[in-house]
Amino acid sequence: AKFTLEAKEENGEEVRLEGTVIFEKPNRRRLNLSNPGEKEASQMIVSDGTTEWQYDVASKTVYKIKATADIPGPHRPFGEVKPETLRFVRSMGEGAAAVSRFEAAPLPAVVEGSPVTIESLRVDVGQKDGLVRELILLDPKGETVFTQRYEDIQVNIPVAQGTFAFTPPADVRVVEPGQPAQAAPEKP
């Protein structure tokens, strides 16, 4: 799918990243994101189901973590909400564009470390396939502070071998939980 991420920082600055996202069962994903208009990825997340690599190109830092059992994405529309708070709001659109809108309180892990207070979550789910089209986090005033949008979704397509493999570039520092960060090699 084409993927767009928009976030409002604590200082009010808005950040936008665009790119692609690929998921494969049982638990693999790859996100390549960049600032609009840039060809090279500025962030990359690659998970083979066991290890997840989060690569921030600008800081030349790769975070190596254990992959979560249920990775978030368009295939898990309610994976980031408190189930007891989930409520149907309305249906919108027609045909292939028809979605159902839901609102709920987010799980604490979803908003942990957020630079702004998150009050609720809104998610539009495709009626035909049950996949997320848009997920929005809202502040206490009901203003949007974070958006994930999935477009041009394709399902059951072949995925190239090696899509979920990642080898950190030689000039980056690799950070793993519980271990001190390795310094990036000095540039000449």
ROSE-4610 file (N, C-alpha, C; in Angstrom, 1 decimal, always signed):
// ROSE-4610
residu = [A/A/A/K/K/K/F/F/F/T/T/T/L/L/L/E/E/E/A/A/A/K/K/K/E/E/E/E/E/E/N/N/N/G/G/G/E/E/E/E/E/E/V/V/V/R/R/R/L/L/L/E/E/E/G/G/G/T/T/T/V/V/V/I/I/I/F/F/F/E/E/E/K/K/K/P/P/P/N/N/N/R/R/R/R/R/R/R/R/R/L/L/L/N/N/N/L/L/L/S/S/S/N/N/N/P/P/P/G/G/G/E/E/E/K/K/K/E/E/E/A/A/A/S/S/S/Q/Q/Q/M/M/M/I/I/I/V/V/V/S/S/S/D/D/D/G/G/G/T/T/T/T/T/T/E/E/E/W/W/W/Q/Q/Q/Y/Y/Y/D/D/D/V/V/V/A/A/A/S/S/S/K/K/K/T/T/T/V/V/V/Y/Y/Y/K/K/K/I/I/I/K/K/K/A/A/A/T/T/T/A/A/A/D/D/D/I/I/I/P/P/P/G/G/G/P/P/P/H/H/H/R/R/R/P/P/P/F/F/F/G/G/G/E/E/E/V/V/V/K/K/K/P/P/P/E/E/E/T/T/T/L/L/L/R/R/R/F/F/F/V/V/V/R/R/R/S/S/S/M/M/M/G/G/G/E/E/E/G/G/G/A/A/A/A/A/A/A/A/A/V/V/V/S/S/S/R/R/R/F/F/F/E/E/E/A/A/A/A/A/A/P/P/P/L/L/L/P/P/P/A/A/A/V/V/V/V/V/V/E/E/E/G/G/G/S/S/S/P/P/P/V/V/V/T/T/T/I/I/I/E/E/E/S/S/S/L/L/L/R/R/R/V/V/V/D/D/D/V/V/V/G/G/G/Q/Q/Q/K/K/K/D/D/D/G/G/G/L/L/L/V/V/V/R/R/R/E/E/E/L/L/L/I/I/I/L/L/L/L/L/L/D/D/D/P/P/P/K/K/K/G/G/G/E/E/E/T/T/T/V/V/V/F/F/F/T/T/T/Q/Q/Q/R/R/R/Y/Y/Y/E/E/E/D/D/D/I/I/I/Q/Q/Q/V/V/V/N/N/N/I/I/I/P/P/P/V/V/V/A/A/A/Q/Q/Q/G/G/G/T/T/T/F/F/F/A/A/A/F/F/F/T/T/T/P/P/P/P/P/P/A/A/A/D/D/D/V/V/V/R/R/R/V/V/V/V/V/V/E/E/E/P/P/P/G/G/G/Q/Q/Q/P/P/P/A/A/A/Q/Q/Q/A/A/A/A/A/A/P/P/P/E/E/E/K/K/K/P/P/P]
num = [1/1/1/2/2/2/3/3/3/4/4/4/5/5/5/6/6/6/7/7/7/8/8/8/9/9/9/10/10/10/11/11/11/12/12/12/13/13/13/14/14/14/15/15/15/16/16/16/17/17/17/18/18/18/19/19/19/20/20/20/21/21/21/22/22/22/23/23/23/24/24/24/25/25/25/26/26/26/27/27/27/28/28/28/29/29/29/30/30/30/31/31/31/32/32/32/33/33/33/34/34/34/35/35/35/36/36/36/37/37/37/38/38/38/39/39/39/40/40/40/41/41/41/42/42/42/43/43/43/44/44/44/45/45/45/46/46/46/47/47/47/48/48/48/49/49/49/50/50/50/51/51/51/52/52/52/53/53/53/54/54/54/55/55/55/56/56/56/57/57/57/58/58/58/59/59/59/60/60/60/61/61/61/62/62/62/63/63/63/64/64/64/65/65/65/66/66/66/67/67/67/68/68/68/69/69/69/70/70/70/71/71/71/72/72/72/73/73/73/74/74/74/75/75/75/76/76/76/77/77/77/78/78/78/79/79/79/80/80/80/81/81/81/82/82/82/83/83/83/84/84/84/85/85/85/86/86/86/87/87/87/88/88/88/89/89/89/90/90/90/91/91/91/92/92/92/93/93/93/94/94/94/95/95/95/96/96/96/97/97/97/98/98/98/99/99/99/100/100/100/101/101/101/102/102/102/103/103/103/104/104/104/105/105/105/106/106/106/107/107/107/108/108/108/109/109/109/110/110/110/111/111/111/112/112/112/113/113/113/114/114/114/115/115/115/116/116/116/117/117/117/118/118/118/119/119/119/120/120/120/121/121/121/122/122/122/123/123/123/124/124/124/125/125/125/126/126/126/127/127/127/128/128/128/129/129/129/130/130/130/131/131/131/132/132/132/133/133/133/134/134/134/135/135/135/136/136/136/137/137/137/138/138/138/139/139/139/140/140/140/141/141/141/142/142/142/143/143/143/144/144/144/145/145/145/146/146/146/147/147/147/148/148/148/149/149/149/150/150/150/151/151/151/152/152/152/153/153/153/154/154/154/155/155/155/156/156/156/157/157/157/158/158/158/159/159/159/160/160/160/161/161/161/162/162/162/163/163/163/164/164/164/165/165/165/166/166/166/167/167/167/168/168/168/169/169/169/170/170/170/171/171/171/172/172/172/173/173/173/174/174/174/175/175/175/176/176/176/177/177/177/178/178/178/179/179/179/180/180/180/181/181/181/182/182/182/183/183/183/184/184/184/185/185/185/186/186/186/187/187/187/188/188/188]
x = [+0.8/+0.0/+0.9/+0.3/+1.0/+0.6/+1.6/+1.4/+1.8/+1.0/+1.3/+1.2/+2.1/+2.1/+2.3/+1.4/+1.4/+1.3/+2.2/+2.2/+2.4/+1.8/+2.0/+2.9/+4.0/+5.0/+4.5/+5.1/+4.8/+4.8/+5.8/+5.9/+5.0/+4.1/+3.1/+3.6/+4.9/+5.4/+4.8/+4.4/+3.9/+4.9/+4.9/+5.8/+5.0/+5.5/+4.8/+5.8/+5.5/+6.3/+5.4/+6.0/+5.2/+6.1/+5.4/+6.2/+5.3/+5.9/+5.2/+5.3/+4.3/+4.3/+4.0/+4.7/+4.4/+4.3/+3.3/+3.1/+3.0/+3.5/+3.4/+3.2/+2.3/+2.0/+3.3/+3.7/+2.9/+3.1/+4.3/+4.5/+5.7/+5.6/+6.7/+6.2/+7.1/+6.7/+7.9/+7.7/+8.7/+8.0/+8.5/+8.1/+9.3/+9.1/+10.1/+9.5/+9.9/+9.3/+10.3/+9.8/+10.6/+9.8/+10.5/+9.8/+9.3/+8.1/+7.6/+8.6/+8.7/+9.6/+11.0/+11.3/+12.7/+12.6/+13.6/+13.5/+14.1/+15.1/+15.7/+14.9/+14.8/+14.1/+14.8/+14.0/+14.6/+14.4/+13.4/+13.2/+12.8/+13.2/+13.0/+12.7/+11.7/+11.4/+11.3/+12.1/+12.1/+12.0/+11.0/+10.9/+10.7/+11.5/+11.4/+10.5/+9.9/+9.0/+9.7/+11.0/+11.8/+12.5/+13.2/+14.0/+13.4/+13.3/+12.8/+14.0/+14.2/+15.3/+14.5/+14.8/+14.3/+15.5/+15.5/+16.7/+16.3/+16.9/+16.8/+18.0/+17.8/+18.9/+19.7/+18.9/+19.6/+20.5/+20.1/+21.0/+22.0/+21.9/+22.7/+22.7/+21.4/+21.2/+20.2/+20.5/+19.6/+19.3/+18.0/+17.5/+17.2/+17.8/+17.5/+16.7/+15.5/+14.6/+14.0/+13.4/+12.7/+11.3/+11.0/+9.7/+8.6/+7.5/+6.3/+5.5/+4.8/+4.0/+2.9/+2.3/+1.2/+1.6/+2.3/+2.7/+1.5/+1.6/+0.5/+0.5/-0.7/-0.8/-2.2/-2.5/-3.8/-4.6/-3.9/-4.6/-5.1/-4.8/-5.2/-5.9/-7.2/-7.8/-8.0/-8.2/-8.5/-7.4/-6.2/-5.1/-4.5/-4.9/-4.3/-5.3/-6.5/-7.5/-7.9/-8.4/-9.0/-10.3/-10.5/-11.7/-13.0/-13.0/-14.2/-14.7/-13.8/-14.2/-14.6/-14.4/-14.7/-16.2/-16.5/-17.9/-17.9/-19.0/-19.2/-19.8/-19.3/-19.8/-20.8/-20.3/-21.1/-20.4/-21.2/-20.7/-20.6/-19.6/-19.4/-19.0/-19.3/-18.8/-19.7/-19.3/-20.1/-19.1/-19.6/-18.8/-17.5/-16.5/-15.1/-14.6/-15.1/-14.6/-15.4/-16.4/-17.2/-16.3/-16.4/-15.7/-16.7/-16.3/-17.0/-16.1/-16.6/-15.8/-16.1/-15.0/-15.1/-14.3/-14.6/-13.8/-13.6/-12.5/-12.1/-11.0/-10.7/-9.6/-8.4/-7.2/-6.0/-5.5/-4.8/-4.0/-2.9/-2.6/-1.5/-0.2/+0.2/+1.4/+1.4/+0.2/+0.1/+0.5/+0.2/+0.4/+1.6/+2.2/+3.3/+4.5/+5.0/+6.1/+5.6/+4.4/+3.9/+4.2/+4.6/+4.9/+3.6/+2.5/+1.2/+0.2/-0.8/-1.7/-2.7/-2.9/-3.8/-5.0/-6.2/-7.5/-8.2/-8.2/-9.0/-8.4/-8.9/-8.5/-9.7/-9.5/-10.6/-10.0/-10.8/-10.3/-11.4/-11.0/-11.9/-11.4/-12.4/-12.1/-12.9/-12.2/-12.8/-13.9/-15.1/-16.2/-16.0/-15.3/-15.1/-14.0/-12.9/-11.8/-11.4/-12.0/-11.7/-10.3/-9.7/-8.4/-8.5/-7.6/-7.6/-7.3/-8.1/-7.8/-7.2/-7.7/-7.1/-7.3/-6.2/-6.2/-5.7/-6.5/-6.2/-6.2/-5.2/-5.1/-5.6/-6.4/-7.0/-6.6/-6.4/-6.0/-7.3/-7.3/-8.5/-9.5/-9.0/-9.9/-10.5/-10.1/-10.7/-9.9/-8.7/-7.9/-7.0/-6.8/-5.9/-4.4/-3.7/-2.3/-1.5/-2.1/-1.4/-2.3/-1.8/-2.6/-1.8/-2.4/-1.8/-2.8/-2.4/-3.3/-2.8/-3.6/-3.2/-4.1/-3.4/-4.1/-3.5/-4.3/-3.9/-3.4/-4.3/-4.0/-4.1/-3.1/-3.1/-2.9/-3.7/-3.6/-3.3/-2.7/-2.3/-1.5/-0.5/+0.4/+1.8/+2.5/+3.9/+4.8/+5.6/+6.5/+7.9/+8.8/+10.2/+10.9/+11.7/+12.5/+13.5/+13.8/+14.7/+14.0/+12.7/+12.0/+12.1/+12.1/+12.1/+13.5/+14.5/+15.9/+16.5/+17.4/+18.0/+19.4/+20.4/+21.7/+22.1/+22.4/+22.8/+24.0/+23.9/+25.1/+26.3/+27.5/+28.7/+28.9/+28.4/+28.7/+27.6/+26.8/+25.8/+26.1/+25.4/+25.5/+24.3/+24.5/+23.4/+23.1/+21.8/+21.4/+20.5/+20.8/+20.0/+19.6/+18.3/+17.9/+18.9/+19.3/+20.2/+21.6/+22.0/+23.4/+23.7/+25.0/+25.4/+25.5/+25.1/+25.2/+26.6/+26.8/+28.1/+28.2/+29.4/+29.6/+29.7/+29.1/+29.2/+30.7/+31.2/+32.6/+32.7/+33.8/+34.1/+34.2/+33.6/+33.8/+35.1/+35.8/+37.1/+36.8]
y = [-1.2/+0.0/+1.2/+2.3/+3.6/+4.0/+4.6/+4.9/+6.4/+7.1/+8.5/+8.6/+9.2/+9.4/+10.9/+11.5/+12.9/+13.1/+13.9/+14.1/+15.5/+15.9/+17.3/+17.2/+17.9/+17.9/+18.7/+18.6/+19.4/+20.9/+21.3/+22.8/+23.2/+22.3/+22.7/+22.4/+22.1/+21.8/+20.5/+20.4/+19.3/+18.5/+17.2/+16.3/+15.4/+15.2/+14.3/+13.4/+12.1/+11.1/+10.3/+9.9/+9.2/+8.0/+6.9/+5.8/+4.6/+3.4/+2.2/+1.3/+0.4/-0.5/-1.9/-2.9/-4.3/-5.2/-6.0/-6.9/-8.3/-9.3/-10.7/-11.5/-12.5/-13.4/-14.3/-14.7/-14.5/-13.2/-12.6/-11.4/-10.5/-10.3/-9.6/-8.2/-7.2/-5.9/-5.2/-4.3/-3.3/-2.0/-1.0/+0.4/+1.2/+1.9/+2.8/+4.2/+5.1/+6.4/+7.5/+8.6/+9.7/+11.0/+12.1/+13.4/+13.6/+14.3/+14.4/+15.1/+14.5/+15.0/+14.4/+13.7/+13.1/+11.7/+11.2/+9.9/+8.8/+9.2/+8.3/+8.2/+7.0/+6.8/+7.6/+8.2/+8.8/+8.0/+7.1/+6.1/+4.8/+3.7/+2.4/+1.4/+0.6/-0.4/-1.7/-2.7/-4.0/-5.0/-5.9/-7.0/-8.3/-9.3/-10.6/-11.5/-10.9/-11.7/-12.0/-12.0/-12.2/-11.0/-10.3/-9.1/-7.9/-6.8/-5.6/-4.6/-4.0/-3.0/-1.7/-0.7/+0.7/+1.6/+2.0/+2.7/+4.2/+5.1/+6.5/+7.0/+7.3/+7.6/+8.9/+9.9/+11.2/+11.1/+10.3/+10.2/+9.0/+8.3/+7.1/+6.2/+5.9/+5.1/+4.0/+2.7/+1.6/+1.0/+0.9/+0.3/-1.1/-2.1/-3.5/-4.0/-4.4/-4.8/-6.2/-6.8/-8.0/-7.6/-8.3/-8.0/-8.4/-7.6/-7.8/-9.0/-9.6/-10.8/-10.4/-9.3/-8.8/-7.4/-7.4/-6.1/-5.2/-3.9/-3.1/-2.8/-2.5/-2.2/-2.3/-2.1/-2.1/-3.4/-4.4/-5.7/-5.9/-5.0/-5.1/-3.8/-3.6/-2.3/-1.9/-2.9/-2.5/-3.0/-3.3/-3.8/-2.7/-1.5/-0.4/+0.3/-0.4/+0.3/-0.6/+0.1/-0.7/-1.2/-2.6/-3.2/-2.7/-2.5/-2.2/-0.7/+0.1/+1.4/+1.6/+0.6/+0.6/+0.8/+1.8/+2.1/+2.4/+1.9/+2.2/+3.6/+4.5/+5.8/+5.9/+5.5/+5.6/+4.9/+4.7/+4.2/+5.4/+5.3/+6.4/+5.9/+6.6/+6.2/+5.1/+4.7/+3.6/+2.7/+1.5/+0.5/+0.2/+0.2/-0.2/+0.9/+2.1/+3.2/+3.2/+2.3/+2.3/+2.0/+2.8/+2.5/+2.6/+1.9/+2.1/+2.8/+3.8/+4.6/+4.1/+4.0/+3.6/+4.6/+4.7/+5.5/+4.7/+5.0/+4.2/+5.0/+4.5/+5.0/+4.1/+4.8/+4.0/+3.2/+2.1/+1.4/+2.3/+2.2/+3.0/+2.9/+1.7/+1.6/+2.4/+2.7/+3.5/+4.9/+5.5/+6.9/+7.1/+6.1/+6.2/+7.0/+8.0/+8.8/+9.8/+10.0/+10.9/+12.3/+13.2/+14.6/+15.4/+14.9/+15.6/+14.6/+15.1/+14.3/+13.7/+12.4/+11.7/+11.3/+11.7/+11.4/+10.2/+10.2/+9.1/+8.8/+7.7/+7.2/+7.0/+7.4/+7.2/+6.3/+5.3/+4.5/+4.2/+4.4/+4.1/+2.7/+1.8/+0.4/+0.1/-0.4/-0.7/-1.8/-1.6/-2.5/-3.8/-3.7/-4.8/-5.8/-5.2/-6.1/-6.0/-5.1/-5.0/-4.5/-3.8/-3.2/-1.7/-1.2/+0.2/+1.1/+2.2/+3.2/+4.4/+4.7/+5.9/+5.7/+6.0/+5.9/+7.3/+7.9/+9.2/+9.2/+9.8/+10.1/+11.5/+11.7/+13.0/+13.5/+14.8/+15.3/+15.6/+16.0/+16.3/+17.3/+18.2/+19.1/+18.5/+17.3/+16.6/+17.0/+17.6/+18.0/+16.9/+16.7/+15.6/+15.9/+14.9/+15.1/+14.0/+13.0/+11.9/+11.2/+11.0/+10.3/+9.3/+8.1/+7.1/+6.8/+6.9/+6.7/+5.6/+4.7/+3.6/+3.7/+3.8/+3.9/+2.9/+2.7/+1.8/+0.4/-0.1/-1.4/-2.5/-3.4/-4.6/-5.8/-6.8/-8.0/-9.2/-10.2/-11.5/-11.3/-10.5/-10.3/-10.9/-11.3/-11.9/-10.8/-11.3/-10.4/-10.9/-10.0/-10.4/-11.0/-12.1/-12.7/-11.6/-11.6/-10.6/-9.3/-9.2/-8.0/-7.7/-8.8/-8.6/-8.9/-8.8/-8.9/-7.6/-7.3/-6.0/-6.3/-5.6/-5.6/-4.1/-3.7/-2.3/-1.9/-0.7/-0.1/-0.1/-0.1/-0.1/+1.2/+2.3/+3.6/+4.0/+3.1/+3.5/+2.9/+3.5/+2.9/+2.0/+0.9/+0.0/+0.0/+0.3/+0.4/-0.8/-1.6/-2.7/-2.4/-2.8/-2.6/-3.3/-2.6/-3.1/-3.1/-2.6/-2.5/-1.1/-0.7/+0.7/+0.8/+2.0/+2.3/+2.3/+1.7/+1.8/+3.1/+3.7/+5.0/+4.7/+5.6/+5.6/+5.9/+5.2/+5.5/+6.9/+7.5/+8.9/+9.0/+10.1/+10.3/+11.0/+10.6/+11.3/+12.8]
z = [+0.0/+0.0/+0.0/-0.5/-0.3/+1.1/+1.8/+3.2/+3.4/+4.2/+4.6/+6.1/+6.7/+8.1/+8.3/+9.1/+9.4/+11.0/+11.5/+13.0/+13.3/+14.4/+15.0/+16.2/+16.1/+17.2/+18.4/+19.5/+20.7/+20.4/+19.6/+19.2/+18.2/+17.7/+16.7/+15.3/+15.1/+13.8/+13.3/+12.0/+11.4/+10.6/+10.7/+10.0/+9.1/+7.9/+6.9/+6.3/+6.3/+5.6/+4.7/+3.5/+2.6/+2.1/+1.7/+1.2/+0.9/+1.1/+0.9/+2.1/+2.3/+3.3/+2.7/+3.2/+2.7/+3.9/+4.0/+5.1/+4.5/+5.2/+4.8/+6.0/+5.9/+7.1/+7.2/+8.4/+9.6/+10.3/+10.2/+11.0/+10.4/+9.1/+8.5/+7.9/+8.0/+7.4/+6.9/+6.0/+5.5/+5.2/+5.8/+5.6/+5.1/+4.0/+3.4/+3.4/+4.2/+4.3/+4.0/+3.3/+3.1/+3.1/+3.2/+3.1/+1.7/+1.6/+0.2/-0.7/-1.9/-2.9/-2.9/-1.8/-1.8/-2.2/-3.0/-3.5/-2.5/-1.8/-0.8/+0.5/+1.0/+2.3/+3.4/+4.3/+5.5/+6.7/+6.6/+7.7/+7.0/+7.7/+7.2/+8.4/+8.3/+9.3/+8.6/+9.0/+8.4/+9.5/+9.4/+10.3/+9.6/+10.0/+9.5/+10.3/+11.3/+12.2/+13.5/+13.6/+14.8/+15.2/+14.3/+14.6/+13.8/+14.4/+13.7/+13.7/+12.5/+12.4/+12.1/+12.9/+12.6/+12.3/+11.1/+10.5/+10.3/+11.0/+10.8/+10.0/+8.7/+7.8/+8.3/+8.6/+9.0/+10.1/+11.2/+12.3/+12.2/+11.1/+10.9/+12.1/+12.5/+13.7/+13.3/+13.7/+13.5/+14.9/+15.1/+16.4/+16.1/+16.8/+16.6/+17.8/+17.5/+18.6/+18.3/+19.3/+19.1/+18.5/+17.4/+16.7/+17.6/+17.6/+18.4/+17.8/+18.6/+18.2/+17.2/+17.4/+16.5/+16.0/+14.9/+14.4/+13.9/+14.2/+13.8/+12.3/+11.8/+10.3/+9.9/+8.6/+8.1/+8.3/+8.5/+8.7/+10.1/+11.0/+12.4/+12.8/+12.3/+12.5/+13.9/+14.8/+16.2/+17.2/+16.6/+17.4/+18.4/+18.2/+19.0/+19.9/+20.1/+20.9/+22.1/+23.2/+24.3/+23.8/+23.7/+23.1/+23.7/+25.0/+25.7/+25.4/+24.8/+24.4/+22.9/+22.1/+20.7/+20.4/+19.5/+19.2/+17.7/+17.0/+15.6/+15.6/+14.6/+14.4/+13.2/+12.1/+10.9/+9.7/+8.6/+7.4/+6.4/+5.5/+4.6/+3.2/+2.2/+0.8/+0.3/-1.0/-1.7/-2.4/-2.7/-3.5/-2.8/-3.6/-3.2/-2.2/-2.2/-1.3/+0.0/+0.2/+1.4/+2.6/+3.7/+4.9/+6.1/+7.2/+8.5/+9.4/+10.1/+11.0/+12.4/+13.2/+14.6/+15.4/+16.7/+17.6/+18.9/+19.6/+20.8/+21.5/+22.7/+23.5/+23.1/+22.8/+22.5/+23.6/+23.3/+24.4/+24.9/+26.2/+26.8/+26.0/+25.5/+24.7/+23.4/+22.9/+21.6/+21.9/+23.0/+23.3/+24.2/+24.7/+25.6/+24.9/+25.6/+25.0/+24.0/+23.7/+22.8/+23.3/+22.4/+22.8/+23.1/+22.7/+23.0/+23.6/+24.3/+25.0/+23.9/+24.0/+23.0/+23.8/+23.4/+24.1/+23.4/+22.1/+21.4/+20.1/+19.5/+18.2/+17.3/+16.1/+15.1/+13.9/+13.5/+12.4/+11.4/+10.1/+9.0/+8.4/+8.3/+7.9/+6.6/+5.6/+4.4/+4.6/+4.1/+4.3/+3.5/+2.4/+1.5/+2.0/+2.6/+2.9/+4.4/+5.2/+6.6/+6.9/+6.0/+6.2/+6.5/+7.3/+7.7/+6.4/+6.3/+5.3/+5.9/+7.2/+7.9/+9.4/+10.1/+11.5/+12.1/+13.0/+13.4/+15.0/+15.6/+17.0/+17.3/+18.3/+18.5/+19.9/+20.1/+21.4/+22.2/+23.5/+24.3/+23.6/+22.7/+22.1/+20.8/+20.5/+19.3/+18.0/+18.2/+17.0/+16.7/+15.4/+14.9/+15.2/+15.8/+16.1/+15.4/+14.9/+14.2/+13.2/+12.0/+11.0/+10.3/+10.1/+9.2/+8.1/+6.8/+5.7/+4.8/+4.4/+3.5/+2.2/+1.1/-0.2/-1.2/-2.3/-3.3/-2.7/-1.8/-1.2/-2.1/-2.2/-3.0/-2.0/-2.2/-1.4/-2.2/-1.6/-2.2/-3.4/-3.4/-4.5/-4.2/-5.1/-4.9/-4.2/-3.3/-2.6/-2.9/-3.4/-3.8/-2.6/-2.9/-1.8/-1.4/-0.1/+0.5/+1.0/+0.7/+1.1/+2.6/+3.4/+4.8/+5.5/+4.7/+5.2/+5.3/+6.3/+6.4/+7.0/+6.4/+6.9/+7.1/+8.3/+8.6/+7.8/+7.2/+6.5/+7.4/+6.9/+7.7/+8.5/+8.0/+8.7/+9.7/+10.2/+11.2/+12.5/+13.5/+14.9/+15.1/+15.7/+16.0/+17.5/+17.8/+19.2/+19.5/+20.5/+21.0/+22.4/+22.8/+24.2/+25.2/+26.2/+27.2/+26.9/+25.7/+25.3/+25.0/+25.3/+25.0/+23.5/+23.0/+21.5/+21.0/+19.8/+19.2/+18.5/+18.6/+17.9/+16.4/+15.6/+14.2/+13.8/+12.8/+12.4/+11.9/+12.1/+11.8/+10.3/+9.7/+8.2/+8.0/+6.9/+6.6/+6.2]
